[in-house]
Amino acid sequence: MRMLGLQQIRGKQSVYSRFPEDVFELIVENFK
């Protein structure tokens, strides 16, 4: 989870390509 968060900050597009579902969950949690 932490690694995904760091990658998300680095480049959201790259993360979306690699882990669309995981990234989506992280974004949903952030919105909450």
C-alpha positions as CSV (number, residue, x, y, z in Angstrom):
1,M,0.0,0.0,0.0
2,R,2.7,2.5,0.9
3,M,4.7,1.7,-2.2
4,L,1.6,2.3,-4.3
5,G,1.1,5.6,-2.6
6,L,4.6,6.7,-3.3
7,Q,4.3,5.6,-6.9
8,Q,1.0,7.4,-7.2
9,I,2.7,10.7,-6.1
10,R,5.5,10.1,-8.6
11,G,3.2,9.4,-11.6
12,K,-0.5,8.7,-11.4
13,Q,-0.7,7.7,-15.0
14,S,2.0,5.0,-14.6
15,V,0.3,3.6,-11.6
16,Y,-3.0,3.6,-13.4
17,S,-1.5,1.5,-16.1
18,R,0.1,-1.0,-13.7
19,F,-2.5,-1.2,-10.8
20,P,-5.8,0.4,-11.9
21,E,-7.8,-1.3,-9.3
22,D,-5.4,-0.7,-6.4
23,V,-4.9,2.9,-7.4
24,F,-8.6,3.4,-7.6
25,E,-9.1,2.1,-4.1
26,L,-6.3,4.4,-2.8
27,I,-8.0,7.4,-4.5
28,V,-11.4,6.4,-3.0
29,E,-9.8,6.2,0.5
30,N,-8.2,9.6,0.0
31,F,-11.5,11.1,-1.0
32,K,-13.1,9.7,2.2
